[in-house]
Amino acid sequence: MKKIKIVIFLLIFSFAIVGCTSTAVNEIYNKSYDVTISLSEFEDLVVAAIEKAAPAVIGVSNYQRELGSVQMKLTATGSGVVYECQAKMKDATVEDDCSLTIDSDQVDTYVYTAVTNRHVIEDSDAVKVYIGEERLKIEAVLLGADDKVDLAVLQFEHYKYIQPLEFADSDAITKGSFAIAIGNPSGYEYYGSATFGIISFPKRYLADDTDSDSVADWEAEYIQHDVAINPGNSGGALINTEGKLLGINTLKMISDDIDNMGFAIPSNVVAYIVPYLETGGTPVRRTLGITIIDLYVILNPEDYSDAYVPVDDTIPEGVTNGLYVNEVDPEKLAAGKLFKGDVIVSINGVEIYYGYEFRKEMNATPDGGSVILGVYRNQVLTEVTITF
């Protein structure tokens, strides 16, 4: 078997066929890594990962009633990922480890829990899952959907065993890690399609207007990747070469001058949220009733000519990071404690650079707990305590 020696200099790739004992050497910024690579072995690894994960990636169909009619109409299709299984036994007991029942003739039915995107099932009057290998549609129950993060949880029953997808640790991935997408691009005609690429950036935070008031009120965490995804991949799996779930593919940037920018909700975020959705709830999200603007934007208005940027000459010299308070709702928690023009530079002693850092620290605060904000007001640093 032949192997390939790959020498990388400043991201310029050269390829040469060499003998069976060759290695790959990566030299960037004076760092060197010796790795033995067999292309056929790597291919086998990718194939095995897809074979392991693919059965857990299902189709999700959104049905809505036509106006004035009881007739259902298919309005959208997407993907979903089975992550949990219970076996209902003929003796009325329940087995949580379905793998123990694979060869058993005592299983009455399997109950599966799957995660998809909220936008896949939004406004649905009925939801069905699609099992491509059997060309079978099964009615599903919507257990819950998140109003901030684009996730929803479904449950359905099937007489055949489906191995749930195991969650990877999405915090452990790095730029350049290999990734594979599995889903149903452009509908079920292309059910179970797999594409391959790399992680472009492990954590991106994108602003979103989740309550349709034209003001961004949430910054969701995503994995940015260059794996090819298309409409229909929404809710499908982004996996690693071990066949474990890295994230739920959710969106891609589309433009004449943008390509290969896909985004997935990280598996650790999914694992945190789905237990709430299974019971029809959502995680605690603290709100203060303020509208904030990244101080970086205010200090660099020439970079944001298409956006509203307030002018404020009271920002202290040398303060370059923080959150500028642009509005305060008089009926909400921050009323009388924070004011327009305040600059929040820390929370509980942690310096603030981005809005998502601020929200993360607040959301970790229990009921009855307090946060201490470091706030510049009229060029003087003060502390503001807010109790939830």
N, C-alpha and C positions, 0 to 999 in steps of 0.2 A: 504494500500500500504506500502510495506517495503522499507527502505532506507538503505544505506550502510555507515558505519563509516570507514573513511580512515585515518590512522595515518601514516605520512611519517617521517621517521628518516633517515637522510643522504641518501636519494634516495632509501631506502629499503622499499618496500610496503608490508603492512599487511592488510588483509581484514577480516571484521567480520560483519555478518548480525545482525542488531539491529532494534529497534522499529521505529515508524513513526516520532518521534521527534528528531532523532539523527542528529548530525552534523559532518562535516569533519574538522579535525584539522590538520594543516600543521605546523610542528615545525622544522625549519631549521635555524641554526645560531641564536638561541634564539628568533626567531620571530614566532608569533602564529597568525593564521588566522582562524576564525570560519565562516564556510560557510554551509548553508543548501543545500543539494544536493538530488534531486530526479532523479534517473537514467531514469525513464520512461519519465519524463519531459525533461530531457536533450536529450534523444533520439528523442522526438518529435521536439525539437528545431533543431537538425541536419537534420532530415527529411524535415522539413519545409524550411530550408535554401537551401537544394538541389532542392526541388520542385520549389522554387522561382527562382533560378539561372539557372537551367539546360536548359530551353528553349532558353536562350540567348547564349548557347555554341553550336556552329555549327561545321560542318566538313569543311575543306578547301582542295581542290584537285588541284594539280599542273600538268598541261598537257604540254607536249613538242612535237614538230614535229620531226618525225624520219628523219634522214639525207636523203636529196634528195626526200622527200615526203611531201605532204600536210596533211597526216594522223596524227592526234593527238594521243599521247599515255600517259596514266596515269603514272607519274613517282614518285609521292609522295603524301601522305595524312597527314594532321595534323588537328589542331583545330583552332578555332577562337572565338571571343567574341563580340556579338552585344552590342554596347554601346550608339548608337544614332538612333533615328527614326524620320522620317517626313512622314506625310500622304498627298498624292496628292489627292485632292478632285475632284469630278466630275465637279464642277463649276470652275475648274482651279486654285483654291486657294490652299495654302499649310498650313497645321496645324503642328506646331512644337511639340505640346504635343499630341502624338499619343494616350495616355490613354483616352483622351476625345472623341475618335472616335470609341471606342471598340464596342458600340452598334449601330453605325451609318451605314446606308446603302448608304451613300454619298461618301464613300471612293473609289477612283479609284484604287490606289495601295499604298503600303507602301515602302518607300526608307530607307534602313538600312545601317548604317556604322558600320564596324566591324574591330577589331584589331587582328592581328595574328603575328607570327614570320616572319622576313624577310627570314630566311632559309627555311621556308615552301613553299614560292612561288618563290624562287630564280630561275632565268633562265627559268621561265615559259613562254610559248607562249599563254597560256590561263589558267584562274582560274575559278573554280566553287565552290560554297558553297553547303554543303549537309545538308538538314533538315531531321534528322533521324526519327522523329515521322511520317513524311509523305513519307519517302524513296524517297526524291525528290532532284534532283540536279538543281542548278540555276546558270546561268552565272554571274560572278562578274567582276567588273572593279577594277584594281589596281590603287589607287589614289597616293600612294607614299610609299617609303621604306627608312629607315634610314641606312646610311652607317657606323654608329658607334654602335648604340644600335639595338639589333636584333628585330626590330618591323617593321610592314607594315600595311597599312590601305586599306581595301577593301570596295566597295559599291555594293549593289545588291537590286533588287526589288522583292517583294513578296506580294501576295494578302491577306495573313493572318497576324494577329498582333502577334508580338514577343515583349515581354517586355524587353527593354534594361537593362543591368546590371548596377547597381549603383556603383560608385567608393567609396571604403572606404579610410580612411586616413592611408596610409601605414606607416607614421612616428609615428603613435600611437601604433603600435603593439610591443609586447615584447616577449622575450624568453618564451616559454611555452604556448603562445596563441594557441588556437585550429585553425586548418586550414583544408580545404576540397579542393581536386582537382577534377575537372570535365573535361573530354576530351574523346578522341577517341584512346586509346592505341592500337597499332598494327592494325589500320585501322577501318573501319566502322562496321565490324562485332561486335565490342565492343563499338559501339557508345554510348556516354553519360555516360561512366563509372565514378563512384564516389569513391574516396578513402579518408581516414581520418588520420590526424596526428597532429603534433604541429610545431610551428615555432622554428627552432633550433637556429637561430641568425637573428635578424631583418635587419642588413645591412652588406653585404659582398661586397668587391670590387675585381673583378677578371680581371687580365690583359689579353688583347686580341690584336692580330695582325690583324687589320681591313683592311690593304692595301696590305697584302700578301708579305711584304718585309722582313719577318723573324725577325722583330723588334716589340715588343709590343708597340703600340701607343695609347692605350685606356684602361681605367679601368672602366668597367660598374658596376653599383650598382645592387645588387640582394638581395632577401630574401632567406636565406637558410632554408630549411624545410625537414622533414622526411616523408612527404606524398608520397605514392607510385606513381611514374610517369614513363612512358615508351615511346618509339618512337610512335608518334601519339598524345601524350599529348601536344606536342609543339604548342604554340599559345593558349592553353586552359586556363581555369580559375583556379586560387587559390582564394577561397572565405573564409570569416569568418562565424561564426554561425548566423549572421544576413542575410546571403545571399548576401553580398556585395563583390565587387572585391578587393582582396588584391594585386593581381599581375597576370602577364601572365607567365605561366610555360614555361621554355625555354630550360633548360639543366639539366643533372644529371651527377655526376661523376661515372664512371664505371671502376671497377677494381676487381681483385680477393680478395683484402683485403679492399675494400671500399663498404659500403652499406648505403642506406637511406640518400644520400646527393643530394637533389634536389634543383634547384634554379629557382626563378621567378623574373621577372622584376617588381619592386614595382609599385603599382597603381599610386602613385604620380608622378613617372617618366613617366609612360604611359600617364597620363593626361596632363603633360607638353609637351610631344612630338607630340601626335596625331594631334593637330590643325595645326602644320607645315606640317605633312604628308598629311593631307586632301587636301592641296593646292599644293602638289608636292614638297614642300621645306623640309628643315631640320633646326634644331636650330643652332644658332651661336656657333661655336666651335673655340676658339682662338688657334692659333699655333705660336710658336716662332722660330721653326726650330732648336730645340735642341734635343739631345738624353740624357735622364737622367737615373741615377741609384740611387736607394734608398741608402742613406748613411749607413743605418743599414747593408746592404749587404756588403759594402766595409769594414766596421769595424768588420764584423764577417765572413770572407771568408771561414772559416772551415765548416760553415753551408751550403755553396753553392758550393761544390766541382764540381758539374756538370755544373756550369754556368761560363761565363766569368766574372771575378771580377778584375777590374784594381787595381794596387797597387799605392798608393799615400801617401807619408810621409809628405805632407804639410798641411794635415787636422789638424786644431788647436786642442790641447788637451782640452777635456771637451765638444767638439761639437759632439753630438751623434745622432742628427736627422737633416734631411734635404735632399736635392736632389743634387747629384753630377752630374755636367755637363760633359758628356763624349765626345760629339761631337757637333759642331756648324755648321749649313749649311751656307756657305758664301753668299748665295743668299736670305736668309730669314731674318725675322725681328730682330732676336737677334744678327746678325752679327755685330761685332765691339762693342757690348755692353756686351755680355757674352762670356766667353772663357773656353776652356777645362781646367778642374781642379777647376773651380768655384764651391762653395757649396751654394746653395740657401737655406736659413734657415727661411725666412719669406716672405710674400707677403701682402702688405698694412698693415703691423704691426701684421699680424696673423702668428704665428709660424707654420712651415710646418713639418709634420711627414710623410705624404703619398702623392704620386703623384696626386691622385684624388682630394685632398684638393686644390692643386695648380691649377689644371685645372678648378675646380668649381669657384674659385675666378676670374680667367681670363675670363671665359665665362660670368660672371656677369657684365663685364666691357662693357659699351656702345661704339659704334663707336666714335672715337675721344677721348675716355677716356684713362687714364693711370693707370699703376700699378707700385708700388714702391717695388722693391725687396731688401731684406736684403741678402747680398752676402759676403761670406768669400772668399777673393782672396789673395793668398800669406800670409795666416794667419791673414789678416787684414779685419775687418768688414767694408763694404762699402755699399752705396745705389746705385741701378741702376734703372733708370726710363725708362719704355718702354710705348710708346703711340701707340694705335691701330687705 
